[in-house]
């Protein structure tokens, strides 16, 4: 994938276009038939593609990375993109960096609204109007995800991961509803949004923790400021710094994010990936 970079304000010129992702297939769900025996093995989630479009009533379709093959309920990561960005790119990067966990979690990537200054009709970029609009879109997306995959979506707290604008708006949402997203992954953004009232509300939630991922040195300095506020209030924080490759979330930044995910999921058994038992010898 080409460089994925999005800023918090419209860029002076359009970034180099990234290659378009493969068209997502319609989601396919599996649920147990009414006549199934109680001892029959649970059905698995099947899909022709691991990344699919998710229709959302009243909102643009989201993109979802599916835990293909799972037979149980799985937690959800919200991956909110930056300005002048695309949900397809977010879901593609997150599925890759999750590694072995890719088929153990859902990744819901909200679309937002079209940018009128997109490079071309075939290369449409997106943004989010404001944090309240993004919150409504996430609510509707989670409802649609649960309705589409009722046997597989865990109803518990989600992890909010955001890049740039998606990080900034994710902090505001977490401040209003910290019980829904007590664990945050903020990549290249979301520092100044930690106002005292937001810090206080978020830090009260048991298990609250924030991973700050930075490429640029300015981001790292701002992250240290935000982390200090959160730590004083009782929340756990971690700062992960990649090599300076600019304002982006793929490449070295994605690798740095991957290396810190164990800390993000620590203490939440829903994210554990258990090793498969070795097949018995004949």
C-alpha positions in Angstrom: 0.0 0.0 0.0 1.2 3.5 -0.8 1.9 5.9 2.0 -1.2 6.5 4.1 -1.1 9.9 5.7 -3.9 12.2 6.8 -3.8 15.6 8.5 -6.1 17.3 10.9 -6.7 20.1 8.4 -7.1 20.0 4.6 -3.6 19.5 3.0 -2.2 22.1 0.7 -2.1 19.5 -2.1 -3.5 16.0 -2.4 -1.2 13.2 -1.2 -0.1 10.5 -3.5 -3.0 8.2 -4.1 -2.8 4.8 -2.5 -3.8 1.7 -4.5 -7.4 1.0 -4.2 -8.3 -2.0 -2.0 -10.0 -5.0 -3.5 -13.7 -4.7 -3.6 -15.3 -5.9 -0.4 -17.8 -8.7 -0.7 -21.2 -8.8 1.0 -21.0 -9.9 4.6 -21.9 -13.5 5.3 -23.0 -14.7 8.8 -23.5 -18.1 10.3 -26.0 -19.0 13.0 -27.2 -22.2 14.5 -30.3 -23.8 12.9 -33.3 -24.2 15.1 -33.1 -28.0 14.9 -29.4 -28.2 15.7 -28.4 -30.7 18.4 -27.2 -29.3 21.6 -24.0 -31.4 21.2 -23.4 -30.2 17.6 -20.3 -28.1 17.1 -20.9 -24.3 17.0 -21.1 -22.9 13.5 -18.2 -20.8 12.3 -18.3 -17.3 10.9 -17.7 -17.7 7.2 -17.1 -15.1 4.5 -15.7 -15.0 1.0 -13.6 -12.0 2.1 -12.0 -11.2 5.4 -12.7 -7.5 4.9 -16.3 -6.5 3.9 -18.6 -3.6 3.6 -21.2 -3.3 6.4 -24.5 -1.5 5.5 -25.6 0.9 8.3 -29.1 2.3 8.3 -29.0 6.1 8.1 -25.2 6.2 7.6 -22.7 5.4 4.9 -21.5 1.7 4.8 -18.6 1.0 7.2 -15.8 -1.4 6.5 -15.2 -4.4 8.8 -12.4 -6.9 9.2 -14.0 -10.2 10.3 -12.7 -12.9 12.6 -13.2 -15.5 9.9 -13.6 -19.0 11.3 -14.5 -18.0 14.8 -17.2 -20.0 16.6 -17.6 -17.7 19.6 -18.3 -14.1 20.4 -15.4 -11.7 19.7 -14.6 -8.2 20.9 -14.6 -5.1 18.7 -11.9 -2.6 17.8 -13.1 0.7 16.4 -10.5 2.1 13.9 -11.3 5.7 13.1 -9.3 7.2 10.2 -7.8 10.6 9.8 -8.9 13.5 7.6 -8.6 12.9 3.8 -8.4 9.2 4.5 -10.4 6.0 3.8 -11.9 3.3 6.1 -10.7 0.6 3.7 -7.1 1.6 4.4 -7.6 1.6 8.2 -9.1 -1.9 8.2 -6.4 -3.2 5.9 -3.6 -1.9 8.1 -5.3 -3.0 11.3 -5.9 -6.5 10.0 -2.3 -6.8 9.0 -0.8 -5.5 12.3 -3.1 -7.6 14.5 -1.3 -10.7 13.2 -2.6 -13.9 14.9 -5.4 -11.9 16.5 -6.9 -10.8 13.1 -9.3 -13.8 13.2 -10.1 -13.3 16.9 -11.5 -9.7 16.8 -13.8 -7.5 14.7 -12.3 -4.2 13.4 -15.1 -1.7 12.6 -13.9 1.2 10.4 -16.5 4.0 10.2 -16.6 5.8 6.9 -17.6 9.4 7.8 -18.4 11.9 5.0 -17.0 12.5 1.6 -14.4 15.2 1.0 -15.5 17.4 -1.8 -11.8 17.9 -2.8 -11.1 14.2 -3.3 -8.6 13.5 -6.0 -11.2 11.9 -8.4 -14.5 10.1 -8.5 -12.6 6.9 -8.3 -10.4 8.0 -5.4 -12.8 9.4 -2.8 -11.4 10.6 0.5 -13.4 11.0 3.8 -13.4 12.9 7.0 -15.7 13.1 10.1 -17.9 16.2 10.6 -17.4 16.3 14.4 -17.1 13.9 17.4 -20.8 13.8 18.0 -21.5 12.7 14.4 -18.7 10.1 14.7 -20.2 8.8 17.9 -23.6 8.4 16.3 -22.0 6.6 13.4 -20.1 4.2 15.7 -23.3 3.5 17.7 -25.2 2.7 14.5 -22.2 0.6 13.2 -22.1 -1.5 16.4 -25.8 -2.1 16.2 -25.5 -3.1 12.6 -22.6 -5.4 13.3 -24.4 -7.1 16.1 -27.5 -7.5 13.9 -25.5 -9.0 11.0 -23.4 -11.3 13.2 -25.6 -11.9 16.3 -23.7 -15.1 17.2 -20.3 -13.6 17.1 -20.2 -10.0 18.4 -19.2 -9.6 22.0 -21.4 -6.9 23.6 -18.7 -5.7 26.0 -16.4 -2.6 25.9 -14.6 -1.8 22.7 -11.1 -0.6 22.0 -11.1 2.8 20.2 -8.1 3.2 17.9 -7.8 6.5 16.0 -5.4 8.1 13.7 -5.0 11.9 13.7 -8.6 13.3 13.5 -9.9 9.9 14.5 -7.7 10.0 17.6 -8.8 13.6 18.5 -12.5 12.8 18.2 -12.1 9.4 19.9 -10.8 11.2 23.1 -13.9 13.4 23.2 -16.2 10.3 22.8 -14.3 8.4 25.5 -14.7 11.3 27.8 -18.4 11.1 27.5 -18.7 7.3 27.6 -15.5 5.9 29.1 -17.2 2.7 30.1 -17.7 1.8 26.4 -14.1 2.4 25.4 -11.8 2.3 28.4 -8.8 1.4 26.2 -7.5 3.7 23.5 -4.9 3.6 20.8 -4.1 7.1 19.7 -1.8 7.3 16.7 -0.3 10.7 15.8 -3.0 12.7 17.5 -5.4 13.1 20.4 -3.2 14.9 22.9 -4.7 18.4 23.4 -8.2 16.9 23.7 -7.3 15.7 27.2 -9.0 18.5 29.0 -9.3 18.2 32.9 -13.0 17.1 32.8 -12.2 14.5 30.1 -9.2 13.1 32.1 -11.3 12.9 35.3 -14.2 11.1 33.6 -11.9 8.6 31.8 -9.5 7.8 34.6 -12.4 6.8 36.9 -13.1 3.7 34.8 -11.4 0.5 36.0 -8.7 -0.6 33.7 -8.5 2.7 31.8 -5.3 2.9 29.7 -4.1 4.8 26.7 -1.4 3.9 24.1 0.1 6.9 22.3 1.9 6.0 19.1 4.0 8.6 17.5 6.3 9.0 14.5 7.0 12.7 14.6 9.0 14.3 17.5 6.3 16.9 18.1 3.8 14.2 18.5 6.0 12.5 21.1 6.3 15.7 23.1 2.6 16.3 23.1 2.0 12.6 24.1 4.3 13.0 27.1 2.2 16.0 28.2 -1.1 14.1 27.9 0.3 11.0 29.5 1.4 13.0 32.5 -2.1 14.3 33.0 -3.6 10.9 32.7 -1.1 9.2 35.0 -1.7 11.7 37.7 -5.4 11.0 37.5 -4.8 7.2 37.9 -5.0 6.0 34.3 -2.3 3.9 32.7 -0.4 5.2 29.7 2.3 4.0 27.3 4.1 6.0 24.6 5.5 4.0 21.6 7.8 6.0 19.2 8.6 4.8 15.7 11.3 6.2 13.4 10.2 9.6 12.1 8.5 8.8 8.8 6.0 11.6 8.9 2.3 11.8 9.8 1.1 8.3 8.9 -0.1 5.0 10.4 1.3 2.3 8.1 4.8 1.0 7.7 7.1 1.5 10.7 4.3 3.2 12.6 2.1 0.1 12.2 5.0 -2.1 13.3 5.4 0.1 16.4 1.7 -0.2 17.1 1.8 -3.9 16.7 4.7 -4.2 19.2 2.6 -2.4 21.9 -0.7 -4.2 21.5 0.0 -6.8 24.2 0.1 -3.9 26.7 -3.2 -2.5 25.3 -5.0 -5.9 25.7 -3.4 -6.9 29.0 -5.9 -8.0 31.6 -8.8 -8.4 29.1 -9.2 -12.2 28.4 -11.4 -11.5 25.4 -8.3 -10.6 23.4 -6.2 -13.6 24.4 -5.2 -15.9 21.6 -4.9 -19.5 22.9 -2.5 -21.8 21.1 -4.2 -24.7 19.4 -3.5 -28.1 21.0 -1.2 -30.3 19.0 -2.9 -33.0 17.0 -2.5 -36.5 18.7 0.0 -38.8 17.1 -1.5 -41.7 15.3 
